[in-house]
Amino acid sequence: MVAHVGVISLGSCLPSLPRLHRSCSPKHTPFAMATMSEDPVREWILSDGKATQITKTSSVGGGCINLATRYDTDAGSFFVKTNRSIGPSMFEAEALGLGAMYETRAIRVPKPFKVGPLPTGGSYIIMEFIQFGNSRGNQSVLGRKLAEMHKAGKSEKGFGFEVNNTIGSTPQINTWSLDWIQFYGEHRLGYQLKLALDQYGDSTIYEKGQRLVKSMGPLFENVAIEPCLLHGDLWSGNISSDNNGEPVILDPACYYGHSEAEFGMSWCAGFGGAFYNAYFEVIPKQPGFEKRRDLYLLYHYLNHYNLFGSGYRSSSMSIIDDYLRMLNA
């Protein structure tokens, strides 16, 4: 099967509920901002892209946020996403995330080339086109390479990222912090809880969730937490393999955080024992891993609740209530 990279679609894995589509460091792969021209995508491909002719363009499947196009040229193929209503900041954040992961040289990601505005409004990103293979690849290899990316991608600034980005269409705040518990409580759980209060008037989930945020410290006792580069939105729709069977990950919501937070979308990722065994051979499992697992699921359940409504509220509420009982909070 022929597939593409870079399509922004963050989906729910629960068949009875709606699909979720999303937009989507010290070292970054350089990418250029466009100057305005009549067709900046074509202009870049025929100059910096080293092509002398574009032989074919074809629309490829995308999410509900961006249009996706494959450009075939005499210098190879490029993958282009365009958005007619959003400025370049969203694609700039995506390019920074892709570039940071690419620089680790640990796992294959599409290399970003160029981001810029469209002359009629909106923006675009040009990136490497990767031809997908026929499967998501080997789970053991994926686990090992993901752990190697976590080990290689470090930050001296603490937890956060160079820019804010999005998780689905929800803003994801990445203000730097040296305290992981504070960062996760404020910029991940706290942000989603406040959004639920503002959007739905859900004072129950807000108040109980805030109790959890204030009480979750004991879950991290005897745990050494170092900021590492996270994909940030790793579910099955963002995992594939290339023609050689090597894993490919795409459409990130990157930031530097606790490595365990990478498994927050595991309920939609299909990670099995082979994946975790290979991962923990590179980064050993830390004390209390099982007790913290649902805490990292909660962020994504809350985001689904805020994006798609009450179908995800019960899962979020159940996790909060279970932790409040566990912590006697």
C-alpha positions as CSV (number, residue, x, y, z in Angstrom):
1,M,0.0,0.0,0.0
2,V,1.2,3.5,-0.8
3,A,0.9,6.1,1.9
4,H,2.3,9.4,2.8
5,V,3.6,11.3,5.8
6,G,2.6,14.5,7.5
7,V,-1.2,14.3,7.4
8,I,-2.6,15.7,10.6
9,S,-5.2,13.3,11.9
10,L,-5.3,12.4,15.6
11,G,-8.0,9.9,15.9
12,S,-9.9,8.1,18.6
13,C,-9.5,4.3,18.6
14,L,-13.0,3.8,20.0
15,P,-15.2,2.8,17.0
16,S,-18.4,4.0,18.6
17,L,-17.1,7.5,19.1
18,P,-16.1,10.1,16.6
19,R,-12.7,10.2,15.0
20,L,-10.3,12.9,16.2
21,H,-8.4,14.9,13.6
22,R,-5.6,17.1,14.6
23,S,-3.4,19.6,13.2
24,C,-0.4,18.2,15.2
25,S,14.8,21.7,21.4
26,P,18.3,22.5,21.6
27,K,18.9,21.2,18.0
28,H,16.6,21.6,15.1
29,T,16.9,20.7,11.4
30,P,16.9,24.2,9.8
31,F,13.9,25.0,7.8
32,A,13.3,28.2,5.9
33,M,10.4,30.7,6.1
34,A,9.0,31.6,2.7
35,T,9.0,34.9,1.0
36,M,5.7,35.8,-0.6
37,S,5.3,34.7,-4.3
38,E,2.4,33.6,-6.5
39,D,3.1,29.9,-5.9
40,P,5.7,29.6,-3.1
41,V,5.5,25.8,-3.0
42,R,6.3,25.4,-6.6
43,E,9.0,28.1,-6.4
44,W,10.8,26.3,-3.6
45,I,10.6,22.9,-5.3
46,L,12.1,24.3,-8.5
47,S,14.9,26.2,-6.7
48,D,16.0,24.9,-3.3
49,G,14.3,21.6,-3.9
50,K,16.8,21.0,-6.8
51,A,14.0,20.0,-9.2
52,T,13.9,21.3,-12.8
53,Q,10.4,20.0,-13.4
54,I,7.3,18.9,-11.5
55,T,6.0,15.8,-13.3
56,K,2.8,15.2,-11.3
57,T,0.8,16.5,-8.3
58,S,-1.7,14.3,-6.6
59,S,-4.0,14.9,-3.6
60,V,-3.5,12.4,-0.8
61,G,-5.8,11.6,2.2
62,G,-5.7,14.2,4.9
63,G,-7.5,15.2,8.0
64,C,-10.2,17.8,8.3
65,I,-7.7,20.6,9.1
66,N,-5.2,20.5,6.3
67,L,-5.0,19.6,2.6
68,A,-2.2,17.2,1.6
69,T,-0.5,17.0,-1.8
70,R,2.3,14.8,-3.2
71,Y,4.6,16.6,-5.7
72,D,6.5,14.2,-7.9
73,T,9.6,15.8,-9.6
74,D,12.8,14.9,-11.4
75,A,14.5,15.3,-8.1
76,G,12.2,13.0,-6.1
77,S,8.9,13.5,-4.3
78,F,7.8,16.0,-1.7
79,F,4.9,16.0,0.7
80,V,3.1,19.3,1.1
81,K,0.4,20.3,3.6
82,T,-1.6,23.5,3.2
83,N,-4.1,25.3,5.4
84,R,-6.1,28.2,3.9
85,S,-7.2,29.7,7.2
86,I,-4.3,29.3,9.7
87,G,-1.0,31.3,9.6
88,P,2.5,29.7,9.6
89,S,2.8,29.3,13.4
90,M,1.1,25.9,13.4
91,F,3.4,24.5,10.7
92,E,6.4,26.2,12.3
93,A,5.8,24.3,15.5
94,E,5.3,21.0,13.5
95,A,8.6,21.6,11.7
96,L,10.4,22.3,14.9
97,G,9.1,19.0,16.4
98,L,9.9,17.0,13.3
99,G,13.4,18.6,13.1
100,A,14.1,17.9,16.7
101,M,13.2,14.2,16.3
102,Y,15.1,14.0,13.0
103,E,18.2,15.3,14.7
104,T,18.3,12.4,17.2
105,R,19.0,10.1,14.2
106,A,17.2,7.4,16.3
107,I,14.0,6.8,14.4
108,R,12.8,7.8,11.0
109,V,10.6,10.9,10.7
110,P,9.8,13.0,7.6
111,K,12.4,15.8,7.3
112,P,10.9,19.3,7.2
113,F,12.2,21.6,4.5
114,K,10.2,24.8,4.3
115,V,7.3,26.6,6.0
116,G,5.7,29.8,4.8
117,P,2.6,31.9,4.2
118,L,0.3,31.5,1.1
119,P,-0.3,34.6,-0.9
120,T,-4.1,34.2,-0.6
121,G,-4.0,33.6,3.1
122,G,-3.1,30.5,5.1
123,S,0.2,28.6,5.2
124,Y,2.1,25.6,4.0
125,I,4.8,23.1,5.0
126,I,7.0,21.1,2.6
127,M,8.6,18.0,3.9
128,E,10.2,14.7,2.8
129,F,7.8,12.2,1.2
130,I,8.2,8.7,2.7
131,Q,6.7,5.7,0.9
132,F,5.1,3.6,3.5
133,G,5.4,-0.2,3.6
134,N,2.6,-2.7,4.1
135,S,2.5,-2.8,7.9
136,R,3.3,-0.7,11.0
137,G,6.5,-2.5,11.3
138,N,8.1,-4.6,14.0
139,Q,6.9,-3.8,17.6
140,S,10.3,-4.6,19.1
141,V,12.1,-2.3,16.7
142,L,9.7,0.5,17.3
143,G,10.0,0.1,21.1
144,R,13.8,0.2,20.9
145,K,14.1,3.1,18.5
146,L,11.6,5.2,20.4
147,A,13.6,4.6,23.6
148,E,16.7,5.6,21.8
149,M,15.1,8.8,20.7
150,H,14.1,9.5,24.3
151,K,17.7,9.0,25.4
152,A,19.2,11.1,22.6
153,G,16.7,14.0,22.8
154,K,17.7,16.0,25.9
155,S,17.0,19.5,27.0
156,E,19.0,21.7,29.4
157,K,16.1,24.1,29.7
158,G,13.9,21.6,31.6
159,F,10.4,20.5,30.6
160,G,8.6,22.2,27.8
161,F,9.4,23.2,24.2
162,E,10.7,26.1,22.1
163,V,7.1,27.1,21.1
164,N,3.6,26.2,22.0
165,N,1.9,23.7,19.6
166,T,-1.4,21.8,19.4
167,I,-2.7,18.5,20.5
168,G,-5.5,17.9,18.0
169,S,-6.8,21.5,17.6
170,T,-6.3,22.2,21.3
171,P,-3.5,24.5,22.2
172,Q,-0.6,22.8,24.0
173,I,1.3,25.1,26.3
174,N,5.0,24.4,26.5
175,T,6.4,27.1,28.8
176,W,9.7,25.9,30.2
177,S,9.7,24.5,33.8
178,L,12.4,22.8,35.9
179,D,9.7,20.9,37.8
180,W,7.9,18.1,36.0
181,I,5.1,17.7,38.5
182,Q,4.4,21.4,38.2
183,F,4.6,21.4,34.4
184,Y,2.3,18.4,34.0
185,G,-0.1,19.6,36.6
186,E,-0.4,23.1,35.2
187,H,0.2,22.9,31.4
188,R,-1.2,19.5,30.7
189,L,-3.9,18.4,33.2
190,G,-4.7,21.9,34.6
191,Y,-5.1,23.4,31.1
192,Q,-7.5,20.6,30.0
193,L,-9.5,20.9,33.3
194,K,-9.9,24.6,32.9
195,L,-11.0,24.1,29.3
196,A,-13.7,21.7,30.4
197,L,-14.9,24.2,33.0
198,D,-15.0,27.0,30.5
199,Q,-16.5,25.0,27.6
200,Y,-19.0,22.8,29.5
201,G,-19.4,24.4,32.9
202,D,-18.1,21.1,34.3
203,S,-17.2,22.2,37.8
204,T,-17.2,18.6,39.1
205,I,-14.5,17.3,36.9
206,Y,-12.6,20.6,37.3
207,E,-12.7,20.6,41.1
208,K,-11.9,16.9,41.5
209,G,-9.2,17.2,38.8
210,Q,-7.6,20.1,40.7
211,R,-7.6,18.0,43.9
212,L,-5.7,15.3,42.0
213,V,-3.2,17.8,40.6
214,K,-2.4,19.1,44.1
215,S,-2.1,15.6,45.5
216,M,-0.2,13.6,42.8
217,G,3.3,14.2,44.2
218,P,3.5,10.8,45.9
219,L,3.1,9.0,42.6
220,F,6.6,10.3,41.7
221,E,8.5,9.3,44.8
222,N,11.9,7.7,44.2
223,V,11.6,8.4,40.5
224,A,14.4,10.2,38.5
225,I,12.8,12.3,35.9
226,E,14.9,13.8,33.1
227,P,13.4,15.8,30.3
228,C,13.5,13.9,27.1
229,L,12.1,14.6,23.6
230,L,8.6,13.2,23.3
231,H,6.6,12.7,20.1
232,G,3.7,13.7,22.3
233,D,0.8,12.1,20.4
234,L,1.8,8.6,19.6
235,W,-1.2,6.6,18.5
236,S,-1.6,4.0,15.7
237,G,-2.5,6.7,13.1
238,N,0.9,8.3,13.6
239,I,3.0,5.1,13.4
240,S,3.9,3.3,10.2
241,S,6.9,1.8,8.5
242,D,8.9,2.5,5.3
243,N,9.5,0.2,2.4
244,N,12.4,-1.4,4.4
245,G,10.2,-2.2,7.3
246,E,11.8,0.5,9.5
247,P,9.3,2.3,11.8
248,V,8.2,5.8,10.9
249,I,6.5,8.2,13.3
250,L,4.9,11.4,12.2
251,D,2.5,14.3,13.0
252,P,4.0,15.1,16.4
253,A,3.0,17.3,19.3
254,C,6.6,17.5,20.6
255,Y,7.8,18.7,23.9
256,Y,10.4,17.6,26.5
257,G,8.9,15.6,29.3
258,H,8.9,12.5,31.4
259,S,9.5,9.5,29.1
260,E,6.4,7.7,30.5
261,A,4.2,10.4,29.2
262,E,4.8,9.1,25.7
263,F,2.5,6.2,26.4
264,G,-0.5,8.5,27.1
265,M,-2.2,7.5,23.9
266,S,-1.4,3.8,24.3
267,W,-5.1,3.1,24.4
268,C,-5.1,3.9,20.7
269,A,-1.6,2.6,19.8
270,G,-1.8,-1.2,20.2
271,F,1.5,-1.4,22.0
272,G,2.1,-5.1,23.0
273,G,4.6,-6.9,25.2
274,A,7.3,-6.9,22.6
275,F,7.2,-3.1,22.3
276,Y,7.5,-2.5,26.1
277,N,10.1,-5.2,26.6
278,A,12.3,-3.7,23.9
279,Y,11.7,-0.1,25.2
280,F,12.6,-1.0,28.8
281,E,15.8,-2.8,27.7
282,V,17.0,0.7,26.7
283,I,15.3,2.8,29.4
284,P,14.6,0.6,32.4
285,K,11.1,0.7,33.9
286,Q,11.0,3.0,37.0
287,P,9.4,2.3,40.4
288,G,5.7,3.0,40.3
289,F,5.3,2.9,36.5
290,E,2.0,1.1,36.7
291,K,0.6,3.5,39.2
292,R,1.4,6.5,37.0
293,R,0.2,5.0,33.7
294,D,-3.4,6.2,34.0
295,L,-2.2,9.7,35.0
296,Y,-0.7,10.0,31.6
297,L,-3.8,8.6,29.9
298,L,-5.9,11.2,31.6
299,Y,-4.4,14.1,29.7
300,H,-5.5,12.6,26.4
301,Y,-8.9,11.5,27.6
302,L,-9.5,15.0,28.8
303,N,-8.5,16.4,25.4
304,H,-10.9,14.0,23.7
305,Y,-13.6,15.2,26.1
306,N,-12.9,18.8,25.3
307,L,-12.8,18.2,21.5
308,F,-15.7,15.7,21.2
309,G,-17.9,15.9,24.2
310,S,-19.4,13.7,26.8
311,G,-18.5,10.3,25.3
312,Y,-15.0,10.7,26.9
313,R,-16.1,12.2,30.2
314,S,-16.8,9.0,32.0
315,S,-13.3,7.6,31.3
316,S,-11.7,10.9,32.5
317,M,-13.8,11.0,35.6
318,S,-13.1,7.3,36.4
319,I,-9.4,7.9,36.3
320,I,-9.6,11.0,38.5
321,D,-11.9,9.2,41.1
322,D,-9.5,6.2,41.2
323,Y,-6.5,8.4,42.0
324,L,-8.4,10.4,44.6
325,R,-9.2,7.1,46.4
326,M,-5.6,5.8,46.0
327,L,-4.1,9.1,47.3
328,N,-6.8,9.7,50.0
329,A,-7.2,13.1,48.5
